[in-house]
Each structure stands twice: as C-alpha cells, then as structure tokens.
Amino acid sequence: MQSTKKILQNLWFILVSSIGGFLLSRTGVSIGWMIGSLMLAGGLALWKPAFVSFQQVEIKLMKHWMWIGQFILGIQLGQQMNSTVWRVFHEDGLIVLAMLLLSISFSLLSGFILWRFSSTDFITSFVGTAPGGLSAMPGIASELGANVAVVSLTQMVRVLLVTGTVPFFISMWALHSSHFVGKGTRTIAVLQTTDPHLAWTAVLVAVAAAGVFVAKWIRVPSPWLVGGMIFVAIAQTLGGVLKGHDLNAWWPNWLMIVAQILMGASIGSSLNKEMFQGARRIFLVGLAGSVGLVMATTVCAYIVSRFTDIGLATSVLAFAPGGIAEMAATAVILNADSTFVVAVQVIRVIIVVAILPSFFKWVNRKYAM
C-alpha cells in the first residue's frame, strides 16, 4: 500500500514538474523540457506544498525514474556515434582529436579553479565544469554523490553563455569575412540511411540493457547512461559497417522529451536549501571559468582551422562547449560543415560521459582532502 502511494505521488510530482518543462520548451531551448522540469521540481522540493506531498510522503523521487531517463538518453547518444561520424575524421582526425582532448583538459583546469576558489567540494567542481552536456552531468553528479544544485547551476551558466554568445559573434564575424565561413566547407561522403525500423530499435534496447548489466558489474559510474551509450555506439557503428549503410531505429522525439522530464524532475526533487550555500560565489567563479573555457576552446578551434582545410566557423562551432543542437543549427545557417560540428560535439560528450566520471572518482579517492 505504501509503495503504491509512493509511486502515485512520484507520477503526480513528475506530471506537475513537466509543466515547467513545457513552458520553457516554448522558448525554443533544445533542452527546455529538462531545465524547466528541473526548475519547477526544485521549487516544489524547497517549498514542499501540500498538493505534491501526499500527506508527508517524502517528495524526493525514487531512483528508478532517473535510471529510465538516463537509459533513454544513453541510447540517444549511442545512436549518434555511427559510421558517418567516424568518416568525418578520416582526413584530419589526429589534430582534431588532440585539440579535443586539450579542450577537455582546459575544462579540468576550470574545475580546479572552481574547487580552489569557492566552497564546492572536489567532485562537484570537476563534474560541474566537465563539458558533457546539461542533460547528462547532473544525473552523473547524483550518482557520484556530488552537489547536483551546484553542478546544474555551473552547467547551465556555461551552456547559456556559449549558446548566447558564440553563434552571435560568429554570425557577426561572418558578415565581414567570407574566408571565415567559406574555407573548408567540405563535401563529406555520407553513408546511405534507411527508413526507421522497429526491429533495430528492439536490438538497440537489448544491447543497451546488456551494456547496463556489464557497466553495473564492473562498477562504472552512471551505468544506466554510460553502459547503454557505449554498447549502442558499438552496435550502431558495426551495424553500419556490416550493412553498408547507417541503420536507422524508430526513435521518436517524444522519447527524449520523456527522458528530459524524468531526469529534470528527479534532479529537482533532490534539491534542498543547504545545497545553495555560497551560490553567489560559485556563480561568479563558475562564470569566470566558463569564459576562460570558451576562450581556450576557441584557440583550439583556431589551431585546427590553421593546420587543416576546416573553416574557422566550422571549427569554432565544433569545439564550443555548448549544446549540440544549437551549434549544429548555427552551422547550417552559416553554410558551415554541420556534419563535422555534430561529429566533434558528439565525440566530446561521449568521451566526457564515458571516461571522466570514473577518473574523477579515482582522483577524489586518491588525492582530494
């Protein structure tokens, strides 16, 4: 009886929180469903109104809802790692990968600065500044025991900074420099895609489930996200190679909306007032770190453009630590190489989500005081 009441309370809380996601999604923000749900859920968790508390039943959602959202997100990210992405790196893969790893290193420096000059703990600082995306990192933070409020705030500051400035400045610059956009808009051979198939969807879900099992067995952080993502990425790549064309699963947009709502509501429900202690200093230090990170990634982008045939606009958008959808949309508007932009953005997210959480956990255990 108590478990049934808890499930009903959880569903009601998620439904109410989704209203915030719906409202923010109307602004056109690609992850508006998650941010809006998180903000409203956080407000409800702090306020604790009677209409969502169900007679003193704890508001914090059960972990299963976060796991479902992460599972869907893992499959979504894994599908993007197809053979087309790998072909993008055929000509200039070495320098692109080197600069990508260097830009990730700069994010680690940003995390170190946040740790040393604010009241945040070690693991929260580094997870908060890791450029793995606002949709993934707060969930990972929850799994690692980090302060999800600080991680969400830091990630949000960086994403809003990048999406609010980089496309604008690139567009302004492009108006006065055809070389800025025109160089290196290459034609990339893209493998043929097929119509979506339910059978391939079933395969990917099964593969993702196997990935979760393996990741839990070897104790990888956030197994529902990382395990599913890696196994689906491998299956998607091998399937494309064996078939001679990219396999296209039936994966409607509403699934990602559900995932965003579940993750946003889950993260928001865990917030409390103690998490926001020192928020002003964290915001200022995080903002300064984000500005430095954007500048550093721009330098990396310039180096790639200088030594390859990749246009500067394409390179800047590819390395900018913002949202995949926003950077890709700007690339299309500027006639830059949107395929390359998406490829680099996806590669970075997968590297960060798959590798850095375990690295952070190990370093925290070995060296953090």
Summary of the structure (lengths in Angstrom):
residues: 369
radius of gyration: 20.5
end to end distance: 44.4
largest distance: 67.6
contacts: 1346
relative contact order: 0.19
helix: 76%
strand: 1%
